[in-house]
């Protein structure tokens, strides 16, 4: 079943934007003309019922359904982390959407275990294990390029009309670290970002070696770059461009879009030189905090990890025959590079081998839509035009899951909106997608199944803490260990004492 016959990037973006408008509450959304946010979602795609067994060559008709959604732009610093698992450390839209997706998967496993026919899962070949229906797939949508490696994009000098790039002053300031989907610290409020208004806008569709066009949006600037070092063995056309100062199409590379995500300790750092030599590509990065370093890896890094380990996480792997992978990633209209996305999500891990059965490096399909998210920084900036006041990222995050009970969850600073300092630690002060609440849902699922039907991984030993249940998912842990050894050795992991809650 060809993916391309089933949906387009614009259809996925439109569906997500409509869902955001109609199913998410006003609470937690940006304040008009003052705030912006990021949006991410998981969309389930399956052939329509009357076509499920149709083997003809005609295009397959599909139903597309948003099964999880997240908005958000913030992370908490490491000093705010809690050992009770009741705070959201990372509230970037992509992470909220993925945690909301895990909540949806837990609900679907509940349906399967209760032998309900409308579950997305079918019985697997081993006791207690389930597998995804073969005609289903999941597409991940994000309104903006993920922060970190995928956001390090060459900026070209060219004459076509674009999307929404940068102000030319930004490229002259080598100390500036803008935040693709991170907030700019107060003292850098004058620093521009990939979505600021620009004097001269342009759009380029350079040709890749195979002759296909890919989209990219750029800002203009006169000076040429200092050639950077390029790390990583697979030099793409764009990495070559950042070294030579030219792309294969002959366009001059004048700078790069920058990410606010910092290199993790143990990685070779950024060069920090002016222009296109500012960043190194291919490195693991951590999201910046406001004076308080975070423990949250960039969204580029997390998506790359999910592309090998799946989106379900360690806990749910106990019940699954195979990981739940994303078939495609669709990005909304924003500064974008196909090659940077390929490098960040697939290329960095493409040589990882010796993974347990069922795990593998996925050739996830990556596409961009031409549809702009109406509450993105770019759209709000354009609409706001010259009205007074500074544009700021929305402080709230919204989680939505396709579950019957309390699908919505609105948080600020990692706790449900409205939580007071005195309320922290109480049951009602937990997000439904916090570690402790997802663990509670997992335990509820387990207790609904008779022990003789439990999977072997849960019968072998008496488990109590969150950490113990995670560690007991042996195939997942073997895959994660192989990925760290072979590609992501500097990944920042939370100390085990943050996972000892029951």
N, C-alpha and C positions, 0 to 999 in steps of 0.2 A: 504494500500500500504506500504509494509515494506521498511523502509529507507535503510536497509542493502542490499536489492536487487537492489537498484538504483544507488549507487555510492560507491567508496572506498575513504579512506583518501588520498591515493597516487594520485588518479585521480583528486581530488580537488586541491591538492598541485601542481601537474604538470600543470593543467590548469592555475592556478594563476601565476606560474613562467613563463609560455609561454606568458601569457598576459603582464606581466611586461616587458619581453624581446622585444615583438613585438609592443605593443601599447603605451608604455610610452617613452617619449623622453629622449635623453641623458641628457638634461638640468634637473638638480635636482637629478640625480643619483650620487652615490658615485664615487669619484676619484679613479681609479684603484690602488690597493695595498696600499692605504693610508686611505681610508674611508670605513665605513660599514653603513648599514641602516637596518631598519625593514620593513616588508611588511605585509599588511592586505587587505582583500577583502571580498565582499559579492557575493556569487554565487547563481544564480537563477536556480532551478531545476524543470523541468516539464516533464511529459510523452510526448513522441513524438506524433505528431498529430494523426497518424493512430492507436495509442494505447490508446488514452485518454478514450475511452469507452469500452476497452477490459477488460472483467471481468474474463478471464481465469487465471489459476494458474501460467502460465509461467512468468519468471522474466520480470519486466517492463523495457522497454528501455526508457531512458530519454535523454533530451537535457540539457546540463550544460552551463550556460552563466555567465561570470563575468559581474556584473551590477555596481559595484563600486570598487575602489581600492585606497589605501593610502600607502604612505611611510612616515617615519619620526621618530625622536628620541627625539625631544626637546619640552620644554614648556617655556612660558614666566613667569617671576617673577611677583608678585602682583603689584609692582611699575610701571610695563609697561602696566597694564590693562587699557582699555579705555571705557568711558561711551557711546561712539558712536557706539559700537558693530561692529567696522570695523577691529578688530584684532583677529587672532586666538590665544586663550589662550593656547590651548593644541594641539600640533602637533605630538603626538605619532601616529604611523601608524593606530592603531585600531580606534582611534578617528577620524582621517582623513577619513578612510574608511566608518565609520558610517555617518559622515556628508555628504560625497559624495553619500551615499545611500539615505539620505533624499532628496538630490537634484534629484536623479533618481525617487523617489516616487512622488515628486512634479510634475515632467514631466509626469509621468504616470497618475496622477490625472487630469492634463491638457487634456490629450488624452481622458480620461473617460468623463470629463465634456463636451468635444466637440463631444461626442458620436462616437469616433473612436473605431473600433472593436479590434484593436491590443493592447488595454490597459490591464494591469494585474488586473484591478479592474472591478467589476460588480456592478450594482446598489444595494444598501442595502434595508432594509425593511422600513427605515424611510426617510423622505424628506431630500435631500441634503447629504445623507451618502452613502459611498461606502464600499465594502468589497473585500477582496482578492479572486481571482479565487480559488476554492477549491482544484484544482490539483497542485497548485504551492507551493513550499517551498523555504526557503532561508538558505544557509549554510554560516557561518562566518569562514574565514580562517585567521590565523596569523602565520607568520614564526617563532615566538618565543612565549614562555609562557608569558601571560600578566604580567606586572609589578605589584608589590604589593603582596597580600596574595597567589596567585597561584604560585608565584616564590619562596616561602619558602619551600624548598624541602629537605628531609633528604639525606645526603650523606653517602653511605654505603661502608664498607670495603668488597670487594668481588673480585673474580678472573676471571671474564669474560671480554670480550673486548667491549668497549663502543662506545659512541658518542663523545662529546667534553667537558670534564669537567675541573676541576680547578687545578691550581698549588698548590703543598702541602704547600708552605709557607703561602698561604692565610689563611688557617684554623688556623694557630698559632697566627694570629694577631687579637685579639678580638676587636680592635677599628676600624677595616676596615669595611666600608659599601660599598660593591660593588654595581654596578648598573646593574641589569639584562638587561633591555633595556633602561638604562639611562646612561648619560655620567659620567665618573669618574672625579671628580675635579682634577685640575692640580697637587695639592700637594699630591694627592693619586694615581698618574699615575703608581706607581709601584705596587699598590694593584692589585691583580688578580681578575678575574671575572669568572662567570660560563662557559665562553667559551675560557679560555686561554689554551695554550698547557699544557699537564700534563705528569709527569714522568711515572706514571703508570695509564693507562686508563682502565675503566671497565664498563661493562653493566650488568644490572641485571633485570630479569623479575620476581619479587616476586609474589607469589600467593595471591590473595585477599581471604577473607573468602569463597566466592562463587566458588573458584577454578579457576577463570579466571586469565590469566596473565595480568599484566600491565607493560608498559615500564617505565624505569627510567634510567637516566644516572648519573654517580657518579665519584667523584675524590677520590683518596686514601689518607689516613693519619693514623698514628699509634695510636695517643692518643684517649682515650675514652672521652665522653662528661660529663659535669655536667648536671644532669637531670634538664630540664626546667619546669616551670609551663605551663600547657596547658589551654588556655581559651576556652570556648565554651562547650556546654553540650554534643554534639555528638562526642565522641572520636573515631576517625578512627584508623585503624591499624597503619597508619604512625604516628599519633599523639601519640599513645601508644608507638610506637617505639622510639619517641623522648623523652619519659619519662623514658622508661626502658633501652634504649640504645640497644635494639634488635628489629628486625622485626619478624613477625610471622614465616618467613622462616629461622630464626636463623642468619641472617646477622647482623653485628654490625653497629650501626649508629655512625659515627665518627664526623660528622659535618653537617651543613646545607648550601645549597645555600642561599645567602642573597639577599635581595632587597634593592635598594637605597631609596625606598618610605618610608617616615617617618610617624609614627603614628599621627593621627590628634589630636589636643587639645581636651581633654575630654575623650579620650580613655586611658585605662591602657597602659603604655608605654612598649617598648621592655625591656627585662631584661639586654641585653648588656653583658651577661657573655660569656666566651670563648666557642668555639665549638658550639654544637647543642643547647645550651641554649641561644644563642644570641637573637633570635626573639621570640615573642609570635605569635601564629597563630590566624586567624579569625578576625583580627582588620581592621578597616578602615584606609587607608593610603593616604597621599598626596604626589604628585611627588616632588622631591627635585629641588630647583633652585640653581644657582651658587651664593650663598651668598644672594639671594633675594628669600624668600619663595614663593612658588606658591600657587594658589588657586585650582589647578587641582587635582582631586581625581585620585587614581591609576586606571589603566586599569582593574584590577581584580574587583575593586569596581563598575566601570562603566558597565562592562559586567553583573555583578550580578544585577545591577539596571535594565538594558535593559531586563533581563530575567523575570522581573515582569511587568515593565511599557511598554515594547516594544521598538523598535528602532526608531519609527517615531517621538518621542518627543511630546510636548504639542500642538504646532501649528497644526500639521497635524491631530491630534486626532479630531479636529473639523469636519473633513471630513470623518472620518472612524468609522465604526460600531464596530470594534474590533482593538486592538493593532496589530502591525506587529511584530511577534516574529521570532526569529532564531530557526530553527529546530535542528541545530547541530553547534558545534564549532570544527574546525580541526586545530591542531597545527603542524607546521613543525618540522623537526628534530632539537632537542636542549635539554638541561637539562629539564626533564619533570617528573611529577608525576601525575598519574590519580587521586589519592586521594586528592592531593592538589588542582587540578583543580575542582573536584567535590565539595570540601569544599568551595572554594572561590566563585565559580559561582552559586552553588545551595544550599549547606548545610547551609550557614549562614542565608539564608532567607526562608528556607523550611517551617518554621512554621508561616509565615506571613499569616494572615487570614482577613476576613471581607473586602475583596477587592470588588470594584464595578463590576457589571456584565461585562463579557468579559475579565477581568483581572485575572491573576492567576500565581502562581509559576510554571514555565515551567520545565518539565523534559528534558532539552536540552541534546542532545547526544554529548558526548565529545570524540574525537579520536585524535590519533597522527599519522602523516605520517612519513615514513622513509626517505623522501626526504629533503635534506638540501637546503636552499636558498643560491644561489651562492654569494650574496652580504651581507650575515649575517656576524657578527663579527667572528664567528667560521671559516667559509669558507675562508674569506679574510685573517685571521690570518694564516691558514694552507698554503695558496697559497703564502703569503708574506714570510713565513719562516724567514730566517735570513736577509732579505733586511733591510737597515737602515730606521730610522724614526719611529715615534710612530703612531699607529693605532688610528684614531679618528672617532667619529660618524659624519655622513654627516649632515651638517647644514640645508639642504633644505628638504622640504616636498613636495610630489607630490600628487595631488588629481586627480582622473579620475572618471567620471560618464558616464553611458550609456545614454547620452542625445545628441540630434543632434547639438546643438549650443555650441561651446567652451567647449568640455568635459574636457579639461585639465586645471590645475591650479597649478602653482609651486610657493611655498612661502618660505621665510626665515624670521625668527624672527616674524612670524605671519602676514607678509605683502607679496604681490606679489614680486617675486624676481626682484631686480633692483629698488625697491622703494627707493627714497632718503628721507632724513629727511624733506626736503622742500615739498616733494610730499605727505606726510602723511596727510590724511583728504580729499584728492581728490577722486573722484569716481573711477579713474583707480587704486587707491592704496588700493582697497578692494579685498580680496580673494572672489571667487565665493561661497565659503562655510562658509564665516563669518556669524555671527548672522544677521547682517543688510542686507546682500545680500539674505540669505535664507528667511528672513522676506519680503523682496521686492518681491521675487518670489511667496511667499504665497499671498501677496496682489494682485499681477498680476493675479493669479489664481482666487481669489475672484472676481476681477473686470470683469473677463471673463464670470462669471455666473450671470444670472439675479437674482435680490434680492429675488424674490418669490421662487427660488430654493435653497436658502441658507439654511444650517442646522440651527436648532432652537438655538443652542448655540451662533450663530453669529447674530441672529435676535433680541435677547432679549434686547440688550443694545447697545449703541453707543460706539464703541471701537476705540482707537487711537494708544496707544503706544504698543510696543512689550510686555511689562509686562502685560498690560491689556488683550491682546489677549491670552497670555499664561494662565493667571489666569481664563479666561472665559472658558477654556477647563475643565469643572468641574469634569468629571469622572476621567480624567488623574490626576488632582490635588488631588482628594480624594484618589486615589491609591498611589500617591507619599507620601501623608500625612500618610497613613497607614504604608507604608514601613519605613518611618522615625521613626514613633512612636514605631514600633515593632522590628526593626532590625538596622536601620542606623541613630540613633539619633544624632550622632556626625558629620554627613555629612556636609562638608563646602559648604555653599551656597553663591553665589555672592550677595552683598547688592542690594536691589531693584533699587537704583539709577544707576546701570550699565545696566538696562533694560528699561530705559525711552525714548529711541530713537523711532522715528516714521518712 
